Amino acid sequence: MKGMKEEISKITAEGSSGAGLVTVILNGEYQVQKFSINPVIIEKSEKDTMEVLIQSAFNDAAQKIRKITEELMMRELQNSGLAGLRK
């Protein structure tokens, strides 16, 4: 399990919104590693639009981290032989 935590902490996922106008990169612990806003959106957008795009990009990256984490956990369970056990 310790090895899996280390592996999860090393994964990253990029989320984007507005056709790539806003991007967020999260690590496996859901910490923002990089955040980018295309200058075009700053010039043309209102505050509310930018907030929605930022939230959407973060949620997109978080969903990808969840999916990768689930896949890693399933692989670990399969390797341990516990995947077939059910209540």
PEZILIN-V64558 format. One record per residue. N is the residue number from 1. BURIAL is b if it has 24 or more other ideal C-beta (glycine too) atoms within 12 Angstrom, else e. Layout:
BEGIN
n,burial
N,BURIAL
N,BURIAL
END
This chain:
BEGIN
n,burial
1,e
2,e
3,e
4,e
5,e
6,e
7,e
8,b
9,e
10,e
11,b
12,b
13,b
14,b
15,b
16,b
17,b
18,b
19,e
20,e
21,b
22,b
23,b
24,b
25,b
26,b
27,b
28,b
29,e
30,b
31,e
32,e
33,e
34,e
35,e
36,b
37,b
38,e
39,e
40,e
41,b
42,e
43,e
44,e
45,e
46,e
47,e
48,e
49,e
50,b
51,e
52,e
53,b
54,b
55,e
56,b
57,b
58,b
59,e
60,b
61,b
62,b
63,e
64,b
65,b
66,e
67,e
68,b
69,b
70,e
71,e
72,b
73,e
74,e
75,e
76,e
77,e
78,e
79,e
80,e
81,e
82,e
83,e
84,e
85,e
86,e
87,e
END
